[in-house]
Amino acid sequence: MTLERITSKIVQASNLMRTAESTVALTGAGISTPSGIPDFRSAGSGLWELFNPMEVASLTAFRYNPEKFFEWARPLATTILNAQPNSAHLALAQLEKAGYLKGIITQNIDNLHFRAGSQRVLEIHGHLRNATCINCFRKVQITSQMEDFVHKEIIPRCESCGGIFKPDFVLFGEQLPFEVVKEARKWIQSSTLILVLGSSLEVIPVAYYPIDALNAGARLIIINNEQTYLDERADIIFHEDIEDILPKLAAEVLDERTNGG
């Protein structure tokens, strides 16, 4: 796509954002890969090309062999703890602060949206900030334990009963957090514009979230390197690097000269 064509589409997308009553962003792994966090499914680099997810990242596998889970999780946790928000994360925080974005529904567990300054973030697949003991179900913040795990290979254990802590991100075979999902559906159903950012829309039920909004008349902008099943219903599509497009889109939306300021 030519630079002129990209610029024209950015202007069109910014006009949609400025006039939308309620814009919700749905983010996937692609928004964090520029920060060095690998996704799970891409050919040649996806984590599931190297590991069978049911053997290392399912709830059953964790209960029967938590040590194997932590052996798999340590490099990923190290990468996440060392990662920094990129310009795409920062662009979303700027749009939220300026009132052009209701909030973010993310499939990511890396905490980068919050660290970039976003305030309204629904983490559908959980996060690494907290953990739950698999024996006594005690919930704790595990920031220091995660540091010990990453740097000293110490598996986090409950001080009360000695059970192993499971980080509060969703494993295969585990239910999504009910209240988070309930709120996310409310956001989607009341939205007039959906931004799909760095998501291939292959993981259900999140992949189906935009359908409700589209059927109610919402508009759709997609920024993702690969095609998605909703491309044919999108108003504007960018199959480009999200770090190239999203900051430019935010800058156009926030530009006072083109925004009547």
N, C-alpha and C positions, 0 to 999 in steps of 0.2 A: 504494500500500500504506500502510495506516495505521501510525502510530508504534507503537501497541500490537502490531500484527501483526509489525512489524520486530523489536521487542524480544523477542517470543516466539520468533521464528526465530533470533535471535542466541543466546538461551539454549540452544535445541536444538543449534545448531551448536557452541557451546562444550562441551556435554556430549559430543558426538562427539569433539571434539579431546582432551578430558581422558582419555577412555577408549581412544583409539586407541593401538595399539602402535607404529606407525610412520606418521607423517604427512609427506607430500611436497607442496610447493607448486609449481605450474606457472604461471609468470607470462608475460603477454604485454604488448603495447604499452600496454594500458589502465591498467596500474599506474603508468606513467610520464607519461601525458598530463597529470595534475595538476601535474607538475613542468615543464610547458611543452614537452615533447618530442612532436612530432606523430606519429601512427601512419601506417601506409602505405595503409590501405584505406578509412577512413571516408568516407562521402559528404560532399563539400564541403570536407574538410580533409586527406584522405589524400594522402600524397606521390605515390602513383601516379596520382592524378587530374591532376597537373601534369607528370609525366614518364613516359615509356615506360621501364620498368625494364630492358628488354633493351638499350636504347640507352645507358644511363648506369651501370647497376649489375650488369652481367653480367661474367663473367670474360673473355669474348671482347672485349667493349667496352673493358674496362680495358687489355688487352694492345695493342689497336689504337689506342686514343685515351685514354690515361690522363689527359690534360689535361682532357678533357670530364668524366671521372669526378670529378676533383678540383673542377672548377667546380660540379658538382652537389652534391658532398659538403661543401663548405665551409660553407654555411649550417647544415646538419645538425650538423656537427662543432662549430660555434660554439655552437649551442643545447645540445648535450650537455655541452660543457666548462663552460658557465655554469649548467647545471641543478643543482638541489639535491635530495637525497632528500626525499620527502614523507612524510606520516604513515603511509601504507600500507607503504612500505619500512621505516620504523622499527618498525612493528608486527610485521612478520615477523622482524626482528632480535631483538626482545624475546621472541618465541615460541621462536625457536631457542635463545637464551641460557637460557631457562627449561626447556628440554628437551622442549618440546611440538612441535617441528618438526625433522625429520631434516635437511632442506635444501631448497634452491630449485633448480628447473630453469627457466631463463629463456630466452626467445626474444630478449630485449633485449640491445643491445650498449653500453648507456649507463653501465655500472659503478655504477649507483646502489644496487644491493643491497649491494655491498661497502662503499660509502661510508656506507651507513646502519648498518653494523656486522655484517651477516651474514657468516659465515665459510665456510659450506658452500654454494657456489653453482656450478652447472654451466651454463656459457654455451654453449648449443647453436649459436648463430649467431656465436660469437666475440665480439670486443671491439676497442676502439680503443687499448689499452695497448701492444700490440706490433705489429710490422710485419715483412714479409719482402721482401727484394729480389727483383724478378722476373727479374734476370739471374743473380746468384750464389747466391741463396736464403739469404743471411745474415739471421738473425733478430736484431732489436734491440728495446729499449724505445724508444718514440717520443714520450714525454711532451713533451720540449722541442721536437721537430720539429713536433708537432701545434700547440703554441702559436705557433710561427713560421708555420705554415700558416694558422691562423685569423687571426692579427693582421697578418701581413706577406704572405700569399698565396704563401709559398715552398713549393713542392712538395717533400716529403721525398725525398732521394736518398741512396743508399748511399755512404759515404765510401771504401769499398774499390774499387768498380768503377764508380760513377757511375750505376748503375741506379736506377730509381724504386722506392720502397718501397710495397708494397700493405699497407694496414692489415689486421690479422688478424681481420676479420669476413667472414662468408661471403657471397659474391656469387652471383647466379644462374649456374647451370652449374658451381658449385664444390661439392665434397664437404663434408659436415659433418665436424667434427673427430672422428675415429674413437674415440679413448679417452674423450672427453667423452660421446659417444653411448652407448658401451658401459657407462659408469658410470651414466648416466641410466636406462638400461633396467634395471639392477640395482636401483636405488632404487625404480623403479616396480613391479617385480615383487615386491619384498619389502614394499611399503607396504600398510597397512590403511585408510588414508584419503588421498584426493587432494583438494587445494584447487586449483581452476582459478580464477585471479585475473587479470582484465583481458585474457583471451584469447578471441577468437572461435572458436578451434579450427578454423581454416580452412587453416592452413599445415601440410602434411605434411612429414616423418613425425610431427612433434610432436603434431599433432591426434589421432593414433591412440594415443599413449602411454597415456592413461587406460584404454583398452579392456582391456588385459592385466590391469590391477589390478582392474577391475570384474568381469571374468570369473572372477577368482580370489576374489571375495567382498569386495573393498574397498568402502568407502563413498565418496561423492562430494559435495563442496560446491562450488558455482559462484557466484562474485561477478563479474558482468560486465553492462555496460549493455545489451548486445544478447543475443538468444537464441543458443544454440549447438546443434549437432546432438545433444549429450549431455544436454540439459535433461531429457528424458523419463526418463533413468536416474539423475538426481541425487537425493540424499536431501534436500538443501536448496538452494534457488536464491534469489539476490538479484539482481534486475535494477535495481540502484541504483548510486549513485556509490561507487566502491571506497574513496575517502577518508572517506566517511561510515560505511561498514559495517566494514571490516577493523580499524581502530583500536578500535572498540567491541567487536568480537568478541575481539580480543586482551585488552582490559581485562577482559572477562567471564571468559575462560579463566584469567587471572592473578589474579583477585580472590580473596584468601585467605578471605574470608567465605563465598563460595559453593564454594570449593575445599577445604573442610575444614580451613583453616588457623586 
